[in-house]
Amino acid sequence: MRQVSDYTDAELIKIGKKTVESNIKSAETTKAKTDIFNKLYAAYQAGDIEVPGLPKVKKD
């Protein structure tokens, strides 16, 4: 197994860049899923949709 000191600066930068890009994509995916959940939950709370397993919300 290679040690950090075995890598060139260019290789470390490339690995770091890929890691950062991967983390950004993961964060964007998480944010998108959270946004969808929040919209669905708001619709549930407003009584616009029913969710199996949860009590029905009465519209005002």
C-alpha positions in Angstrom: 0.0 0.0 0.0 1.3 3.4 -0.9 2.0 6.0 1.8 1.1 9.6 1.3 4.7 10.5 0.9 4.9 8.1 -2.1 2.5 10.3 -4.1 3.5 13.3 -6.1 1.9 16.7 -5.4 0.0 16.4 -8.7 -1.4 13.0 -7.7 -2.5 14.3 -4.3 -4.1 17.3 -5.8 -6.0 15.1 -8.3 -7.2 12.8 -5.5 -8.2 15.8 -3.4 -10.1 17.3 -6.2 -12.0 14.1 -6.9 -12.8 13.8 -3.2 -14.1 17.4 -3.0 -16.2 16.9 -6.2 -17.6 13.7 -4.8 -18.5 15.4 -1.5 -20.2 18.3 -3.4 -22.3 15.9 -5.4 -23.2 14.0 -2.3 -24.2 17.2 -0.5 -26.3 18.3 -3.6 -28.1 15.0 -3.6 -28.8 15.2 0.1 -30.1 18.8 -0.3 -32.3 17.7 -3.2 -33.8 14.8 -1.2 -34.3 17.1 1.8 -36.1 19.7 -0.4 -38.4 17.0 -1.8 -39.1 15.7 1.7 -39.9 19.2 3.0 -42.3 19.9 0.1 -44.1 16.5 0.6 -44.3 17.0 4.3 -45.7 20.5 3.9 -48.3 19.1 1.5 -49.1 16.4 4.1 -49.4 19.0 6.9 -51.7 21.1 4.7 -53.9 18.1 4.1 -53.2 18.1 0.4 -51.9 14.5 0.3 -52.4 11.4 2.4 -49.4 9.4 3.6 -50.0 5.6 4.3 -49.3 4.9 8.0 -49.8 8.5 9.1 -53.1 9.9 10.4 -55.1 12.0 8.0 -54.8 15.7 8.3 -58.0 17.7 8.2 -58.0 20.7 5.9 -59.1 23.9 7.6 
